[in-house]
Amino acid sequence: MNTKIFTRIKKLAGGMLFGAILLTTLGLLLPTTVSAQKKMIQIKGSDTMVNLVQILAEEYMSKKPGTAIAVLGGGSGTGITALINGTCDVANHSREWKDRELDLAYEKGVRPRIFAIAVDALSIIVNDKNAVETLTMEQVGAIFRGEIKNWKAVGGPEMKISLYGRQSNSGTYAFLQEHVLNNKNYSPDVKEMNGNAQIIEAVTQDAAGIGYVGVGYLYDKKGEVRKGIKVLKIKKDENAPAYSPLDKEAVYSARYAISRPLYQSTNGKPSPAVADFIRFVLSPEGQSIVEKEGFFKVGKDLMEQNEKNLR
Amino acid sequence: MTSVKKKGILGDIKESLIKTLFQTSGMLAIIALMGIFALLLYTSVPAFKEIRLKEFLTSTRWDPTSPEKPEYGILAMIASSIMVTTGALLIAFPLGVAVAAYLSDLASPRVREILKPVIELLAAIPSVVVGFIGITITGPLISTIFKLNHGLTALNGSILLAIMALPTIISISEDSLRAVPLSYTEASLALGANRWQTLIRVKIPAAISGIVASLMLGLGRAVGETMTVLMATGNARAFPRGFLQSVRTLTATIAIELGEVPYYTTHYYALFALGLVLFILAFSVNLTADIILEKQRTKLQ
């Protein structure tokens, strides 16, 4: 009886040892064989940008099969941290670098070069049963700071406002905090969701909900605005006219108040493979994909800056 | 069974080699545990250069990336963690012990043979899947039942963690109920007690330390669970004011923030301090469970 068990254990241990050796050898072999054939580009960062960059990468890879591009999300902060720590080639970020991050980068010998690859209109969404149509920038800030607690105060129904937002590693979180909340704290009652899609899902179910998402996430596969949500029009101040982020003209002309460039950063001058990918993204073809995904093209000034950074 | 086959010098060497191998593997667990503890301690100490220990333990505001003033109070998160876990055990414990009693006393061997493996399979569901169920099924259910705007609440987390803790509680409770010597049951029945009385007054008291240990192990599982609570409880930072509020636990905070934090900053060290608090919490729970289990083992011998 005992010996039987012992043989079983021995066999099991032997099997596990063999498996471990096999895995290690595979692990050692794989990266070398892959990199010998293909140029690898690791891209990491903004959750707002991950779908867009994924599609751009797929399109690029179908043209240039010699390059393999991996796109990961995780948030702008995650991407920038990864670039500083040398664990990715390109960081996607939907906010600018913080001074602290720049200091850290320079300390470690990382010299970021920043490219604006698209423009996003940050959209404020509510449930489609909500009567509210427009808010001013100040009201949006006050709602997310937790100063306005009831929809009644902004012309809606008598209902406690239920806040949805992103987590602090999100560029969207940081952008809204800086530009709309005027660098004040978020209300501690904001429910922090994992990504844009989760916020949309939550606001669809919550009649009192309000959330913020990148404009690209507003559309479904058919290119129509998703059901169950309403995209609010935003006024710069009480007397200004209200504009919707769905109105392309308003975003191009910067009349829609909460728009921002979306960036990619590299460490120093991009390597030939990375530079070629970024050129593709900035080309008219790449920019038309940007538009198709619901974001906006990069303007002339930013484009000139990009050209300089590529050289 | 004793083998008298000569193995020679080679066999001796082989034997001692195998012995050392197994000994080191045994020690490895201890080394890993000590190593993790030392690392957590070493990495969390620098946090207290800038954070006052009193603020860390008693403030309810956690906002390390605040542009106004970074705040590092963990009380709200500890309360949330304790609340979600306690809620989970309030649901899982009575249910688990009832199922264990059914399996050990009432179920026919055939039913037990099917039911027990199935219950143990519950433990094999990945936590991400449980979290997904929380978002799509139990969350909306809670919001309908309690007429809330959303179901991402502490209660949601508790229900899901209860599901995850059930296999541990059922399995160990059932084992310890069955370990109660048959003579106890026979004596009780012979004295005229019915089966219910025997179960409640004889078997459960006799197995109580095993049942309590199952509770503690379930607790250990629940307190460290991350993905499920991260997905299902809404992660609002405010101090929890009830089971129908969104809460943010210690584990969720670490999972959310460690990915983005710049290395070697106060925020980074503070997250390790959170990890240390969590480690101490889970460690003491598991240690208590072990001590209780050991007590039962000696008692029944």
Interface residues (C-beta under 8 A of the other chain):
Chain A: N2 T3 G74 G75 G77 T78 T81 I84 N85 R100 E101 L104 M159 K160 S162 Q167 S168 N169 A174 Q177 E178 N183 K184 N185 Y186 S187 P188 D189 V190 K191 E192 M193 N194 Q198 E201 A202 Q205 D206 A207 A208 G209
Chain B: M1 R61 D63 P64 T65 S66 P67 E68 A76 I135 P140 S143 N149 H150 L152 L230 M231 G234 N235 A236 R237 A238 F239 S246 R248 I256 E257 G259 E260 V261 P262 Y263 T265
